[in-house]
Amino acid sequence: DRGAAHAWFVDSSLQAKRTIEANLQHCNLTGQASIIFRDVWKALPEIAAVAPFQLIFADPPYGQEAGPRLLAEIAHREMLEPGGLLVLETACADPVPADPPGLQLVDQRRYGITMIHLLQRPASEVSP
């Protein structure tokens, strides 16, 4: 089975919100997505209420050291299902823990000033 049943977008930028809306409309996917137009820290409880997810893409603002906090929140709130993947984009200079609690670093790739971190919630946490 390919494709997401539903996607959630969180952004506090009006320009980003408008771009997401236009792209969803262009792709005829408006019924399969929700946009939360507010700061991610304020949106986390709402997003956590519909979790867990198989895949999370996160791109916090560069230079604010938000990566470690976001990883901790995602793990603490169990927002990824066991075996689920988190793709985190940061600036290369932004700190990201090598072994965040509840997640395993699978891969890292550098693209100019950008670092992509691929993390996974261990599948071994699946209940029998």
VMD Tcl script that draws the C-alpha trace (Angstrom):
set ca {
  {0.00 0.00 0.00}
  {1.53 3.30 -1.08}
  {0.69 6.83 -0.13}
  {-0.44 8.44 3.07}
  {-4.04 8.22 4.18}
  {-3.66 11.68 5.69}
  {-0.87 14.22 6.08}
  {-0.54 16.90 8.75}
  {1.35 20.13 8.06}
  {2.41 22.47 10.85}
  {3.82 25.91 10.12}
  {3.54 29.39 11.60}
  {4.45 31.16 8.36}
  {1.52 32.55 6.39}
  {3.52 32.23 3.17}
  {4.24 28.55 3.91}
  {0.57 27.93 4.73}
  {-0.53 29.48 1.43}
  {2.05 27.45 -0.49}
  {0.93 24.21 1.17}
  {-2.72 25.02 0.42}
  {-1.93 25.78 -3.23}
  {0.11 22.59 -3.63}
  {-2.59 20.44 -2.03}
  {-5.22 21.99 -4.26}
  {-3.05 21.55 -7.37}
  {-2.57 17.86 -6.53}
  {-6.25 17.34 -5.59}
  {-5.24 16.29 -2.07}
  {-7.04 18.89 0.07}
  {-9.26 16.20 1.61}
  {-6.27 14.12 2.66}
  {-4.41 16.81 4.59}
  {-4.75 19.14 7.54}
  {-2.81 22.34 8.05}
  {-2.16 23.60 11.55}
  {-1.25 27.27 11.29}
  {0.64 27.93 14.50}
  {3.95 27.46 16.23}
  {5.02 23.82 16.36}
  {5.48 23.88 20.15}
  {1.85 24.98 20.59}
  {0.66 22.47 17.96}
  {2.40 19.42 19.48}
  {-0.49 18.39 21.77}
  {-2.94 18.44 18.85}
  {-0.58 16.48 16.61}
  {0.27 13.99 19.38}
  {-3.46 13.31 19.81}
  {-3.64 11.81 16.30}
  {-0.26 10.04 16.49}
  {1.51 7.68 16.05}
  {2.78 8.25 12.53}
  {4.79 6.07 10.17}
  {6.75 9.03 8.83}
  {7.53 12.50 10.16}
  {9.37 15.24 8.26}
  {10.64 18.03 10.50}
  {12.44 21.19 9.44}
  {12.75 23.47 12.47}
  {14.27 26.94 12.00}
  {18.04 26.91 11.67}
  {20.19 28.37 14.43}
  {17.64 27.99 17.23}
  {18.86 24.58 18.45}
  {15.30 23.23 18.18}
  {16.37 19.77 16.98}
  {17.15 18.21 20.37}
  {13.95 19.58 21.91}
  {11.85 18.35 18.98}
  {13.41 14.88 19.11}
  {12.71 14.68 22.84}
  {9.07 15.76 22.36}
  {8.48 13.27 19.53}
  {9.96 10.42 21.58}
  {8.26 11.43 24.84}
  {4.85 11.75 23.17}
  {5.43 8.49 21.20}
  {4.54 10.26 17.96}
  {6.31 7.65 15.82}
  {4.97 4.13 15.61}
  {7.50 1.34 16.22}
  {9.63 1.12 13.09}
  {8.52 4.63 12.04}
  {10.94 7.08 10.46}
  {11.74 10.69 11.29}
  {13.52 12.87 8.75}
  {14.99 15.89 10.52}
  {16.57 18.77 8.61}
  {18.92 21.09 10.49}
  {21.81 23.40 9.82}
  {25.11 21.54 10.01}
  {26.09 23.73 12.96}
  {22.91 22.92 14.91}
  {23.36 20.30 17.63}
  {21.54 16.98 17.29}
  {22.11 14.19 19.80}
  {23.82 11.12 18.33}
  {21.60 8.77 20.34}
  {18.35 10.51 21.30}
  {16.16 8.62 23.79}
  {13.58 6.39 22.09}
  {15.11 6.88 18.63}
  {18.02 5.43 16.67}
  {20.10 7.46 14.24}
  {20.05 5.48 10.98}
  {21.83 7.88 8.62}
  {23.04 11.47 8.21}
  {23.74 13.35 5.00}
  {25.28 16.76 4.49}
  {24.13 19.05 1.67}
  {26.00 22.36 1.83}
  {24.94 24.06 5.09}
  {22.12 21.53 5.60}
  {22.22 18.24 7.47}
  {19.56 15.56 7.01}
  {19.19 13.14 9.90}
  {17.23 9.91 9.45}
  {16.04 8.48 12.75}
  {13.89 5.47 13.52}
  {11.87 4.33 16.50}
  {13.07 0.78 17.16}
  {10.66 -1.82 15.81}
  {11.50 -4.03 18.80}
  {9.10 -1.90 20.84}
  {6.18 -3.67 19.16}
  {3.95 -5.29 21.77}
  {3.21 -9.02 21.38}
}
mol new
graphics top color blue
foreach p $ca { graphics top sphere $p radius 0.5 }
foreach p [lrange $ca 0 end-1] q [lrange $ca 1 end] { graphics top cylinder $p $q radius 0.2 }
display resetview
